[in-house]
C-alpha cells in the first residue's frame, strides 16, 4: 500500500469515529447522559462502555496521533516526491547521456561497418591478387625448375670440362716435365755419345750408351738386371757381366722395360750370381 492509500485509510477511520460519535449522541437520548459521559474506566460495568468524555479524549488523542502520522506521511510523501523528481531528473540526465553515448556508439558502429566493408573489399581484392601471385609463383617455380635443370646440366658439363681441362693441364704438365726430362736426357745422350766418340747420326747399333747396372735375378741361362729403356738399353744388344773386374760372361738382351731388362747368357766365363755387375762395355 502506498502513502496516498494510507492517507485515505486514516481519513475513513476519522470519519468512522465522527459517525460513531453521532450514533452515541442519538443513543444518549434514552440513557443517563451524565453517567454515559463521565463514566471512567474504573466504573465500567459489564455491558457498559467508558464515558463519552473519556472516549472523546481517546478520540482526540487518536486524532492527534493520526494527524501527526498524516503530517509525517505527507512530509514523507513530499520528500519521496522530491526524491522521485530528483531521481527522475538524474535518470533523465543519465538517459540523455546514454542517448548521446548511444548516438556515438551508433556512429562508431556505422564507421566500423563501413571500415569492415572496405576491409572485406580489400581482402577480396587481396585474395584475387594473392591467387594471381600464387599462379605466377607456380609458373616461376616451373620455370625455375626448368632453368635449374639447364643450369645443373651446364654445371655438370662445366664440371666435366673443368675436370677434362684439369686432366689436360695435368697431362700437359706431365708432358712438359717429360719433355724437359727428355731434352735433358737427349742433351746427356749427346754428351755421352760425344764422349764415346759417337754422334746422333751414327747407326742405331752404335748408339748404345755406356751404362752399368746390377744383376737382380738369375734363372739358369737368363738373368734380370736393373737397367731399362730409360737408361738407353735396347733389345738385341750384347752386354758383359763381371764381378770385381773379373769377366764372367756375355748376355744378349731379350726384353726391355722402363727400369729393368731380361737377357740370355750367350757366353760364360764363370758362375753368374745375383749382385754381379752388368754393363754395355767392359771398362
C-alpha positions in Angstrom: 0.0 0.0 0.0 1.4 3.4 -0.9 1.4 6.6 1.1 -1.7 8.0 -0.6 -3.7 4.8 0.2 -2.6 5.1 3.9 -3.9 8.7 4.0 -7.3 7.6 2.7 -7.5 4.8 5.3 -6.8 7.3 8.1 -9.4 9.7 6.7 -12.0 6.9 6.6 -11.1 6.0 10.1 -11.6 9.5 11.4 -15.0 9.7 9.6 -15.9 6.5 11.2 -15.1 8.0 14.6 -17.3 11.0 13.9 -20.1 8.8 12.7 -19.8 6.7 15.9 -19.9 9.9 18.0 -23.2 10.9 16.3 -24.6 7.5 16.9 -23.7 7.6 20.5 -25.4 11.0 20.8 -28.6 9.7 19.4 -28.4 6.7 21.8 -27.9 9.0 24.7 -31.5 10.4 24.5 -32.7 7.3 26.2 -29.8 7.0 28.7 -28.3 8.8 31.6 -26.1 11.1 29.7 -24.2 12.3 32.6 -23.2 8.8 33.6 -22.6 7.9 30.0 -20.4 11.0 29.6 -18.4 10.9 32.8 -18.1 7.2 33.4 -14.4 6.5 33.9 -12.7 3.2 33.2 -12.8 2.1 36.8 -16.6 2.5 36.9 -17.3 0.5 33.8 -19.6 -2.5 34.5 -20.2 -5.5 32.3 -22.2 -4.4 29.2 -21.2 -0.7 29.7 -18.5 1.3 28.0 -16.3 4.1 29.0 -17.9 7.5 29.2 -18.1 9.7 26.2 -15.8 12.2 27.8 -13.0 9.7 28.0 -13.9 8.3 24.6 -13.7 11.8 23.3 -10.3 12.3 24.9 -9.2 9.0 23.4 -10.6 10.0 20.1 -8.8 13.4 20.3 -5.6 11.6 21.2 -6.1 9.2 18.4 -6.9 12.2 16.1 -3.8 14.0 17.2 -1.8 10.9 16.7 -3.4 10.3 13.3 -2.9 14.0 12.4 0.8 13.7 13.4 1.0 10.5 11.3 -0.7 12.2 8.4 1.6 15.2 8.7 4.6 12.8 8.9 3.3 10.8 5.9 2.6 14.0 4.0 6.1 15.1 4.6 7.4 11.7 3.6 5.3 11.9 0.5 6.7 15.3 -0.3 10.2 14.1 0.4 9.5 11.0 -1.6 8.1 13.1 -4.5 11.2 15.4 -4.2 13.5 12.4 -4.2 11.5 10.9 -7.0 11.8 14.1 -9.0 15.5 14.2 -8.3 15.8 10.6 -9.3 13.7 11.3 -12.4 15.9 14.2 -13.2 19.0 12.1 -12.7 17.5 9.4 -14.8 16.6 11.9 -17.5 20.1 13.2 -17.4 21.5 9.7 -17.5 19.1 8.8 -20.3 20.3 11.9 -22.2 23.9 10.9 -21.6 23.2 7.3 -22.6 21.4 8.6 -25.7 24.5 10.6 -26.5 26.7 7.6 -25.9 24.3 5.5 -27.9 24.5 8.0 -30.8 28.3 7.9 -30.5 28.2 4.1 -30.5 25.8 4.1 -33.4 28.1 6.4 -35.4 31.1 4.3 -34.3 29.2 1.2 -35.4 28.4 2.7 -38.7 32.1 3.7 -39.1 33.2 0.2 -38.1 30.8 -1.4 -40.5 32.0 0.9 -43.3 35.6 0.1 -42.4 34.7 -3.6 -42.2 33.1 -3.5 -45.7 36.1 -1.7 -47.0 38.4 -4.2 -45.3 36.3 -7.1 -46.8 36.6 -5.5 -50.2 40.3 -5.0 -49.8 40.5 -8.6 -48.5 38.6 -9.9 -51.6 40.9 -7.8 -53.8 43.9 -9.2 -51.9 42.6 -12.8 -52.3 42.4 -12.2 -56.1 45.8 -10.6 -56.2 47.2 -13.5 -54.0 45.7 -16.0 -56.4 47.3 -14.2 -59.3 50.6 -14.1 -57.5 50.3 -17.7 -56.5 49.7 -18.7 -60.1 52.7 -16.6 -61.1 54.8 -18.2 -58.4 53.8 -21.7 -59.6 54.7 -20.7 -63.1 58.0 -19.2 -61.9 58.7 -22.4 -59.9 58.2 -24.5 -63.0 60.4 -22.1 -65.0 63.0 -22.1 -62.1 63.0 -25.9 -62.1 63.5 -25.9 -65.9 66.2 -23.3 -65.6 67.7 -25.2 -62.7 67.8 -28.4 -64.8 69.5 -26.4 -67.6 71.9 -24.9 -65.0 72.6 -28.3 -63.4 73.3 -29.7 -66.9 75.6 -26.8 -67.7 77.2 -27.1 -64.3 77.7 -30.8 -64.8 79.1 -30.1 -68.3 81.3 -27.3 -66.8 82.5 -29.7 -64.1 83.3 -32.3 -66.7 85.0 -29.8 -68.9 86.9 -28.5 -65.8 87.9 -32.0 -64.9 89.0 -32.6 -68.5 90.8 -29.3 -68.5 92.4 -30.2 -65.2 93.3 -33.6 -66.6 94.6 -32.0 -69.8 96.6 -29.4 -67.8 98.0 -32.2 -65.6 98.8 -34.2 -68.7 100.3 -31.1 -70.3 102.3 -30.5 -67.2 103.4 -34.2 -67.2 104.2 -34.0 -70.9 106.1 -30.7 -70.3 108.0 -32.2 -67.5 108.7 -35.3 -69.6 109.7 -33.2 -72.5 112.1 -31.3 -70.2 113.4 -34.6 -68.9 113.8 -36.0 -72.4 115.5 -32.8 -73.5 117.9 -33.2 -70.6 118.3 -36.9 -71.5 118.9 -36.1 -75.1 121.5 -33.5 -74.1 123.1 -36.0 -71.8 122.9 -38.6 -74.6 124.6 -36.3 -77.0 127.3 -35.6 -74.4 127.7 -39.4 -73.7 127.7 -40.1 -77.4 130.3 -37.4 -77.9 132.4 -38.8 -75.0 132.1 -42.3 -76.6 133.2 -41.0 -80.0 129.7 -41.3 -81.5 127.1 -38.9 -82.8 123.3 -38.7 -83.1 123.6 -39.7 -86.7 125.6 -42.9 -86.0 123.9 -46.2 -86.9 121.4 -47.4 -84.2 123.6 -50.3 -83.2 126.3 -47.9 -82.3 124.1 -45.7 -80.2 124.1 -47.9 -77.1 125.3 -45.7 -74.2 127.9 -46.8 -71.8 125.9 -47.8 -68.7 126.4 -50.1 -65.8 123.9 -51.9 -63.6 123.4 -54.9 -61.3 122.1 -58.4 -61.7 118.8 -58.7 -59.8 117.9 -62.3 -60.6 119.5 -65.4 -62.1 117.5 -68.2 -63.8 119.6 -70.9 -65.5 120.7 -69.3 -68.7 119.0 -66.0 -68.3 119.3 -63.0 -66.0 117.4 -59.9 -65.0 119.2 -56.6 -64.3 118.1 -53.1 -63.1 118.7 -51.2 -66.4 115.8 -50.5 -68.9 114.7 -48.4 -71.8 115.0 -45.2 -69.7 118.7 -46.0 -69.5 119.1 -46.5 -73.3 119.0 -50.3 -73.2 117.6 -51.9 -76.4 116.5 -55.4 -77.1 119.2 -57.4 -79.1 122.3 -55.6 -77.8 125.1 -57.5 -76.1 126.3 -56.8 -72.6 129.0 -58.2 -70.4 128.8 -59.5 -66.8 131.7 -59.2 -64.3 132.5 -59.3 -60.6 135.2 -57.1 -59.1 136.8 -56.6 -62.5 136.6 -60.3 -63.4 134.8 -61.1 -66.7 132.0 -63.7 -66.1 130.3 -63.9 -69.4 128.3 -62.3 -72.2 124.5 -61.8 -72.4 122.1 -60.7 -75.2 119.1 -58.5 -74.2 115.8 -60.3 -74.9 113.1 -57.9 -73.5 113.3 -54.4 -72.1 111.0 -52.4 -69.7 111.4 -48.9 -68.5 113.5 -49.8 -65.4 114.7 -53.4 -66.0 115.5 -55.9 -68.7 115.9 -59.6 -69.3 118.9 -61.1 -71.1 120.0 -64.6 -72.2 123.5 -65.8 -71.3 125.4 -66.5 -74.6 128.9 -67.0 -73.2 130.1 -68.0 -69.7 133.4 -67.5 -68.1 132.2 -68.2 -64.6 129.2 -68.6 -62.5 126.9 -65.5 -62.6 125.3 -64.6 -59.3 122.7 -62.1 -58.1 124.5 -58.8 -57.4 127.1 -59.2 -60.1 127.7 -56.1 -62.3 126.4 -55.8 -65.9 127.5 -53.2 -68.4 127.2 -52.3 -72.1 131.0 -52.0 -72.3 133.7 -53.5 -70.0 135.8 -50.8 -68.6 
